[in-house]
Amino acid sequence: MMLMNSIQLEQATLGGGCFWCLEAVYQQVRGVTHVESGYAGGHTLNPDYESVCQGRTGHAEVVRIHFAPGVIDYTTLLQVFFAIHDPTTLNRQGNDLGTQYRSVIYSHDTQQRQLALAMIERLSREKIFQDPIVTEVVDLPVYYPAEDYHQNYFNQHPEQGYCAFVVSPKVAKFKAQFKELLI
């Protein structure tokens, strides 16, 4: 946990396909103070985007979310996570294929791990998804920030093809489904 301007912040690290999608959504969430795209879960030190995209590093594209738990709790962040990506496709989100696009929750502590597992159990029991959830829940490994040009990508490039046709619909879905969480 970190202290910033007398507000206690916590962190969450999530992978649900391309990090641009998750970053663009979580930047819209009340109580989230910062979102950073990055890489985690691989075997290569200091990975770069090209190596990660080619599947040579074992890393997943992830976002690190800094949030104020007095404003938004971890469980709500997970509800958004499961609503904006497909947790039932192994190593894939839409046309993005490879282990770097896996659905993964990297827990920062035991409580996050328990909350994530409980959420998956509840979603499975309630049959929210037609297929089984394949989201991994593992302890946070070493995290590497992505290159600067990946940060705040959607806001800087909304007309870019991938942003317009993949990221924008996810942001719109989030805004429609979670109006009460919007900044």
C-alpha positions as CSV (number, residue, x, y, z in Angstrom):
1,M,0.0,0.0,0.0
2,M,1.1,3.5,-0.7
3,L,0.3,6.9,0.8
4,M,-0.4,9.8,-1.5
5,N,-1.7,13.2,-0.3
6,S,-2.9,11.5,2.9
7,I,-5.1,9.1,0.9
8,Q,-4.3,5.5,1.3
9,L,-3.9,3.8,-2.2
10,E,-3.8,0.2,-3.1
11,Q,-2.8,-1.5,-6.3
12,A,-4.3,-4.1,-8.6
13,T,-2.7,-5.8,-11.5
14,L,-4.9,-7.4,-14.2
15,G,-4.5,-8.9,-17.6
16,G,-7.4,-9.3,-20.0
17,G,-6.1,-9.1,-23.5
18,C,-4.6,-5.9,-24.9
19,F,-3.5,-3.5,-22.2
20,W,-4.9,-0.6,-24.2
21,C,-8.4,-1.8,-23.6
22,L,-8.1,-2.2,-19.8
23,E,-6.2,1.0,-19.4
24,A,-8.9,3.0,-21.3
25,V,-11.7,1.6,-19.2
26,Y,-10.0,1.9,-15.8
27,Q,-9.0,5.5,-16.5
28,Q,-12.8,6.2,-16.5
29,V,-13.4,4.7,-13.0
30,R,-14.1,6.9,-10.0
31,G,-11.5,6.2,-7.3
32,V,-8.8,5.0,-9.7
33,T,-5.9,7.5,-9.5
34,H,-3.5,6.0,-12.0
35,V,-3.4,3.2,-14.6
36,E,-0.2,2.0,-16.2
37,S,0.2,-0.5,-19.0
38,G,2.9,-3.1,-18.5
39,Y,4.1,-6.7,-18.5
40,A,4.1,-9.4,-15.9
41,G,4.3,-13.2,-15.4
42,G,7.1,-14.0,-17.8
43,H,10.6,-15.4,-17.7
44,T,12.5,-12.6,-19.5
45,L,14.1,-9.7,-17.6
46,N,13.1,-6.2,-18.9
47,P,10.8,-7.4,-21.7
48,D,9.9,-5.1,-24.6
49,Y,6.7,-4.9,-26.6
50,E,8.0,-6.7,-29.7
51,S,9.3,-9.7,-27.7
52,V,6.1,-9.9,-25.6
53,C,3.9,-9.7,-28.8
54,Q,5.9,-12.5,-30.4
55,G,5.2,-14.7,-27.3
56,R,8.9,-15.1,-26.6
57,T,8.9,-13.8,-23.0
58,G,6.0,-15.5,-21.3
59,H,4.7,-12.2,-20.1
60,A,1.1,-11.1,-20.2
61,E,0.0,-7.6,-21.2
62,V,-1.4,-6.1,-17.9
63,V,-2.4,-2.9,-16.3
64,R,-1.4,-1.8,-12.9
65,I,-4.2,0.2,-11.3
66,H,-3.7,2.5,-8.3
67,F,-7.0,3.0,-6.5
68,A,-8.5,4.6,-3.4
69,P,-10.3,1.7,-1.5
70,G,-12.4,4.3,0.3
71,V,-13.9,5.3,-3.0
72,I,-13.8,2.0,-5.0
73,D,-13.1,-1.5,-3.6
74,Y,-11.1,-4.3,-5.2
75,T,-14.2,-6.4,-5.7
76,T,-15.8,-3.7,-7.8
77,L,-12.6,-3.4,-9.9
78,L,-12.9,-7.2,-10.5
79,Q,-16.6,-6.8,-11.5
80,V,-15.5,-4.3,-14.2
81,F,-12.7,-6.7,-15.2
82,F,-15.0,-9.6,-15.8
83,A,-17.5,-7.4,-17.7
84,I,-15.1,-5.9,-20.2
85,H,-13.2,-9.0,-21.4
86,D,-13.9,-12.7,-22.1
87,P,-12.5,-14.7,-19.2
88,T,-13.5,-18.0,-20.9
89,T,-11.1,-17.9,-23.8
90,L,-7.6,-19.4,-23.1
91,N,-4.8,-17.1,-24.3
92,R,-7.1,-15.1,-26.5
93,Q,-9.2,-12.0,-26.6
94,G,-11.0,-11.5,-29.9
95,N,-8.4,-11.6,-32.7
96,D,-5.6,-11.2,-30.2
97,L,-4.1,-14.7,-29.8
98,G,-1.2,-15.8,-27.6
99,T,-0.3,-16.3,-23.9
100,Q,0.4,-12.5,-23.7
101,Y,-3.3,-12.0,-24.0
102,R,-4.3,-14.4,-21.3
103,S,-6.9,-13.6,-18.6
104,V,-5.0,-13.2,-15.4
105,I,-5.4,-11.6,-12.0
106,Y,-2.1,-11.0,-10.2
107,S,-2.8,-10.7,-6.5
108,H,-0.8,-8.3,-4.4
109,D,-1.8,-10.0,-1.1
110,T,-3.7,-12.9,0.4
111,Q,-6.9,-10.8,0.6
112,Q,-6.9,-10.0,-3.1
113,R,-6.3,-13.6,-4.0
114,Q,-9.2,-14.7,-1.8
115,L,-11.5,-12.1,-3.3
116,A,-10.5,-13.0,-6.9
117,L,-11.1,-16.7,-6.3
118,A,-14.4,-16.0,-4.6
119,M,-15.5,-13.8,-7.5
120,I,-14.6,-16.6,-10.0
121,E,-16.5,-19.2,-7.9
122,R,-19.6,-16.9,-7.7
123,L,-19.6,-16.2,-11.4
124,S,-19.2,-19.9,-12.2
125,R,-21.9,-21.0,-9.8
126,E,-24.3,-18.4,-11.2
127,K,-23.4,-19.5,-14.7
128,I,-22.8,-15.9,-15.8
129,F,-20.7,-17.2,-18.7
130,Q,-21.7,-20.0,-20.9
131,D,-18.2,-21.5,-20.9
132,P,-15.8,-22.2,-17.9
133,I,-13.8,-19.2,-16.7
134,V,-10.1,-19.8,-17.4
135,T,-8.7,-16.7,-15.6
136,E,-5.5,-17.4,-13.7
137,V,-5.2,-16.1,-10.2
138,V,-1.6,-16.0,-9.1
139,D,0.7,-14.0,-6.8
140,L,2.1,-10.9,-8.4
141,P,5.5,-11.6,-10.1
142,V,7.9,-9.0,-11.2
143,Y,6.1,-6.2,-13.0
144,Y,7.6,-4.1,-15.8
145,P,6.0,-0.9,-17.1
146,A,5.4,-0.9,-20.9
147,E,7.2,1.6,-23.1
148,D,6.1,5.2,-22.8
149,Y,4.2,5.2,-26.1
150,H,1.8,2.6,-24.7
151,Q,0.8,4.7,-21.8
152,N,-2.6,6.6,-22.2
153,Y,-2.7,5.1,-25.7
154,F,-6.4,5.2,-26.4
155,N,-6.8,8.8,-25.3
156,Q,-3.9,9.8,-27.5
157,H,-4.9,7.7,-30.5
158,P,-8.8,7.3,-30.5
159,E,-9.0,7.2,-34.3
160,Q,-6.3,4.5,-34.7
161,G,-7.9,1.4,-36.2
162,Y,-7.5,-0.9,-33.2
163,C,-8.7,1.8,-30.8
164,A,-11.7,2.7,-32.9
165,F,-12.9,-0.9,-33.6
166,V,-11.7,-2.8,-30.4
167,V,-11.0,-0.4,-27.5
168,S,-13.8,2.1,-28.1
169,P,-16.6,-0.6,-27.9
170,K,-15.2,-1.9,-24.6
171,V,-15.2,1.7,-23.2
172,A,-18.7,2.2,-24.4
173,K,-19.8,-1.1,-22.9
174,F,-18.3,-0.1,-19.6
175,K,-19.9,3.3,-19.6
176,A,-23.3,1.8,-20.3
177,Q,-23.0,-1.0,-17.7
178,F,-21.3,0.9,-14.9
179,K,-22.7,4.5,-15.1
180,E,-22.4,4.8,-11.3
181,L,-18.6,4.3,-11.5
182,L,-17.8,7.0,-14.0
183,I,-15.6,9.9,-13.1
